[in-house]
């Protein structure tokens, strides 16, 4: 597993690691989030590996699934006592752009 260089550079609570095995489509499909203090794995993410209807494909999470989770978290924080300008803008910008790109990609593929 290789530790990823992440966007957050200070006060990182966790580290993200990738299994460098290249799977279907040339991408990585397995990630682990590890707590920096306890070194416990907090989350394992297994992405879809292969086309949906291929016999040797492995079902997994899609990029859009993670974006939807982040978008929901930001929206609920904005509705609660942690409302900030950044939280109010983010669901309409970065996560929405990612979701738009995924929708565009889906409309161009026949998988």
Buried (B, 14 or more C-beta within 10 A) or exposed (E): EEEEEEEEEEEEEBBBBBBEEEBBEEEBBBBBBBEEEEEEEEEEBBBBBBBEEEEEBBEBBEBBEBBBEBBEBBBEBBEEEEEEEEBEEBBEEBBEEBBEEBEEEEEEEEE
